[in-house]
Amino acid sequence: MNQVDEIVALAEEIPQLIKQNITPDGHCRFDPVKTKIALELVKYEIEKSIRAQSLPSN
């Protein structure tokens, strides 16, 4: 398994983990604030890396 496959597999595990740990009454069994911040950071880092790769090399 290469790095791309590992990242995709990890990303696919996250929604399942979240859904499995929300109670029927809608409460999280994890800290939703920390989780949201962590996910926003991951998204930001991916977007930042994409922008950096898109810049022309001098």
C-alpha positions in Angstrom: 0.0 0.0 0.0 1.4 3.4 -1.0 1.0 6.7 0.8 -1.9 7.7 -1.4 -3.8 4.5 -0.6 -3.0 5.0 3.1 -4.3 8.6 3.2 -7.5 7.6 1.3 -8.1 4.6 3.6 -7.7 6.8 6.7 -10.0 9.5 5.3 -12.6 6.8 4.6 -12.4 5.6 8.2 -13.2 9.0 9.7 -16.9 9.3 8.7 -17.6 5.8 9.9 -15.9 6.4 13.2 -17.9 9.6 13.7 -21.2 8.1 12.8 -20.6 5.1 15.0 -20.0 7.3 18.0 -23.0 9.6 17.8 -25.7 8.4 20.2 -29.3 8.0 19.0 -30.2 11.3 20.7 -27.6 13.1 18.7 -24.8 13.5 21.2 -21.1 12.8 20.4 -19.1 10.3 22.4 -16.1 12.4 21.5 -15.3 16.1 21.9 -17.0 17.7 18.9 -15.2 21.0 19.2 -11.7 19.3 19.1 -12.9 17.0 16.3 -14.1 19.9 14.2 -10.9 21.9 14.7 -8.8 18.8 13.8 -10.8 18.2 10.6 -10.6 21.9 9.7 -6.8 21.7 10.2 -6.5 18.7 8.0 -8.6 20.3 5.2 -6.5 23.5 5.5 -3.2 21.6 5.2 -4.4 19.7 2.2 -5.6 22.9 0.5 -2.4 24.7 1.4 -0.3 21.9 -0.1 -2.4 21.9 -3.3 -1.9 25.7 -3.6 1.9 25.3 -3.1 2.1 22.5 -5.7 0.1 24.7 -8.1 2.5 27.6 -8.0 4.9 27.9 -10.9 8.5 27.1 -10.1 11.1 29.8 -10.6 
